[in-house]
């Protein structure tokens, strides 16, 4: 399972939220700082975890790594949920949180598949996780792009 699993983790890298201008720049910039800190912490964890999945890692080790990835997802969802977004991006911020939270379910399914030593199940879980990772990365970047656009107005 290592190569596709590692690729899935490395694919999940999001862009940063840009500093706001206009109206209430101080509130916007505080929001941007909070979101970027949460995202950067998550990205750092993803990088660390991806390095732990190798051709030599065991299924048990991969299961543990994915469990830590689930914990990281829960943490970033909690961090982002605790941030009060400016009104003009509250919908997009909510979508960002929902997207990442939903991805946690995909990772949970991959962890469950690792419990089963059936090769077909493992391969299917790998494909599903890679597809979900690509989709969630695109959705995260779309949400961040929309947030940036609204903050720049």
C-alpha positions, 0 to 999 in steps of 0.5 A: 500500500505505501506508494499510493498512500504516500502519494495521497498524503502528499497531494493534500497541499492547499494554497494559502489565504492572502491578506485582505484589503479594503474595509476592515483590513485588521479583522481580515488579516487576523482571520487570514493569519489564523487560517494560514497557521492552521493550514501550515500546521496541518501541511507540516504534519502531512509532510511528516506522516508521508515520510513514514510511509515507505515500501518497507513500512508494514501494514500495521505501521501504515495503519498507525500513520493513517490513524495519526493522519485522521487525528491531524484532520480532526485537529485542523477541522477543530482549529478552523471551526474555532475561527470566526470568519469575516461575514463576507467569507463565512459561507466559504469558510464553512465549505472549507471546514466541511470539505476537510471534515468529509475527507476524514471519513475517506481516511477512516475508510482507508484505515478500516480497509487496512484491517482487512488483509484482502489484497482487492480491498486494499487496492480498492481503498488505495484508489478511493483514497487517491481519488478522494484526495485529488477531489478534496485538494481541488475543493480546498483550493477552490474554497481558498480561492473564493475566500481570497477573492472576497477578501481582496474586494 
